[in-house]
Amino acid sequence: MSKFAIDEDEMDDLGEGLDSLSEVYDDVETPCPVPAFGHPSLDEAYREFADAATERIGGLSDWCEETSEAVSDTSQMAEETDGEWAKQFTSQVQKFQ
């Protein structure tokens, strides 16, 4: 391809790494609270913490998955654009030779 081409291997590695990270986040489990030994507010505080952690973990997993898809889409569009630019550049160079 041309000098303008995107490094497909690098983009594939990035996408695979993000997919793998998303799977790791999917497997994270927040421990369920045990019956509180102490003040009831301790149990409530832990439940709030666990809920927030679960939400953040889900958000990280979603972000990794969506970013992986964006990397794939960007790579594909860049390849198409690179090909078009290479054709135009080559045709312009040939005009001057």
C-alpha positions as a Markdown table, in Angstrom:
| # | Residue | x | y | z |
|---|---|---|---|---|
| 1 | Met | 0.0 | 0.0 | 0.0 |
| 2 | Ser | 1.1 | 3.6 | 0.2 |
| 3 | Lys | 3.2 | 5.5 | 2.8 |
| 4 | Phe | -0.1 | 6.9 | 4.0 |
| 5 | Ala | -1.4 | 3.5 | 5.2 |
| 6 | Ile | -2.5 | 2.9 | 8.7 |
| 7 | Asp | -0.7 | 0.1 | 10.7 |
| 8 | Glu | -3.4 | -2.6 | 10.6 |
| 9 | Asp | -1.5 | -4.8 | 13.0 |
| 10 | Glu | -1.3 | -2.1 | 15.6 |
| 11 | Met | -5.0 | -1.3 | 15.3 |
| 12 | Asp | -5.9 | -5.0 | 15.5 |
| 13 | Asp | -3.8 | -5.4 | 18.7 |
| 14 | Leu | -5.4 | -2.3 | 20.2 |
| 15 | Gly | -8.9 | -3.6 | 19.5 |
| 16 | Glu | -8.1 | -7.1 | 20.8 |
| 17 | Gly | -6.6 | -5.6 | 24.0 |
| 18 | Leu | -9.7 | -3.5 | 24.6 |
| 19 | Asp | -12.0 | -6.5 | 24.0 |
| 20 | Ser | -9.9 | -8.5 | 26.4 |
| 21 | Leu | -10.1 | -5.8 | 29.0 |
| 22 | Ser | -13.8 | -5.5 | 28.6 |
| 23 | Glu | -14.1 | -9.3 | 29.3 |
| 24 | Val | -12.0 | -8.9 | 32.4 |
| 25 | Tyr | -14.3 | -6.1 | 33.7 |
| 26 | Asp | -17.3 | -8.3 | 32.9 |
| 27 | Asp | -15.9 | -11.0 | 35.2 |
| 28 | Val | -15.4 | -8.6 | 38.2 |
| 29 | Glu | -17.9 | -9.3 | 41.0 |
| 30 | Thr | -18.5 | -7.1 | 43.9 |
| 31 | Pro | -18.8 | -9.1 | 47.1 |
| 32 | Cys | -22.3 | -9.2 | 48.7 |
| 33 | Pro | -22.4 | -7.7 | 52.1 |
| 34 | Val | -22.6 | -10.0 | 55.0 |
| 35 | Pro | -25.0 | -9.3 | 57.8 |
| 36 | Ala | -23.7 | -6.2 | 59.6 |
| 37 | Phe | -22.0 | -6.7 | 62.9 |
| 38 | Gly | -22.2 | -3.2 | 64.2 |
| 39 | His | -24.0 | -0.1 | 63.3 |
| 40 | Pro | -26.7 | -0.4 | 60.5 |
| 41 | Ser | -25.2 | 2.6 | 58.7 |
| 42 | Leu | -22.1 | 0.4 | 58.0 |
| 43 | Asp | -24.3 | -2.1 | 56.0 |
| 44 | Glu | -26.0 | 0.8 | 54.2 |
| 45 | Ala | -22.6 | 2.4 | 53.4 |
| 46 | Tyr | -21.3 | -0.9 | 52.0 |
| 47 | Arg | -24.4 | -1.4 | 49.8 |
| 48 | Glu | -24.0 | 2.1 | 48.4 |
| 49 | Phe | -20.3 | 1.4 | 47.8 |
| 50 | Ala | -21.0 | -1.9 | 46.1 |
| 51 | Asp | -23.7 | -0.4 | 43.9 |
| 52 | Ala | -21.4 | 2.4 | 42.8 |
| 53 | Ala | -18.6 | 0.0 | 42.1 |
| 54 | Thr | -20.8 | -2.3 | 40.1 |
| 55 | Glu | -22.0 | 0.7 | 38.0 |
| 56 | Arg | -18.4 | 1.9 | 37.4 |
| 57 | Ile | -17.2 | -1.5 | 36.5 |
| 58 | Gly | -20.1 | -1.9 | 34.0 |
| 59 | Gly | -19.2 | 1.5 | 32.6 |
| 60 | Leu | -15.6 | 0.6 | 32.1 |
| 61 | Ser | -16.5 | -2.6 | 30.4 |
| 62 | Asp | -18.9 | -0.8 | 28.1 |
| 63 | Trp | -16.3 | 1.9 | 27.3 |
| 64 | Cys | -13.7 | -0.7 | 26.4 |
| 65 | Glu | -16.2 | -2.5 | 24.1 |
| 66 | Glu | -17.4 | 0.7 | 22.4 |
| 67 | Thr | -13.8 | 2.0 | 22.0 |
| 68 | Ser | -12.8 | -1.3 | 20.4 |
| 69 | Glu | -15.6 | -0.9 | 17.9 |
| 70 | Ala | -14.6 | 2.6 | 17.2 |
| 71 | Val | -11.0 | 1.5 | 16.6 |
| 72 | Ser | -12.2 | -1.1 | 14.2 |
| 73 | Asp | -14.4 | 1.4 | 12.4 |
| 74 | Thr | -11.7 | 4.0 | 12.3 |
| 75 | Ser | -9.2 | 1.5 | 11.0 |
| 76 | Gln | -11.5 | 0.5 | 8.2 |
| 77 | Met | -12.4 | 4.0 | 7.2 |
| 78 | Ala | -8.7 | 5.1 | 7.3 |
| 79 | Glu | -7.8 | 2.2 | 5.0 |
| 80 | Glu | -10.4 | 3.3 | 2.5 |
| 81 | Thr | -9.3 | 6.9 | 2.8 |
| 82 | Asp | -5.7 | 5.9 | 2.5 |
| 83 | Gly | -6.4 | 4.0 | -0.6 |
| 84 | Glu | -8.2 | 6.9 | -2.2 |
| 85 | Trp | -5.4 | 9.3 | -1.3 |
| 86 | Ala | -2.8 | 6.9 | -2.6 |
| 87 | Lys | -4.7 | 6.7 | -6.0 |
| 88 | Gln | -5.0 | 10.4 | -6.3 |
| 89 | Phe | -1.4 | 11.0 | -5.3 |
| 90 | Thr | -0.2 | 8.4 | -7.8 |
| 91 | Ser | -2.3 | 9.8 | -10.6 |
| 92 | Gln | -1.0 | 13.3 | -9.9 |
| 93 | Val | 2.6 | 12.1 | -9.8 |
| 94 | Gln | 2.1 | 10.4 | -13.1 |
| 95 | Lys | 0.8 | 13.6 | -14.7 |
| 96 | Phe | 4.1 | 15.3 | -13.9 |
| 97 | Gln | 6.4 | 12.5 | -15.1 |
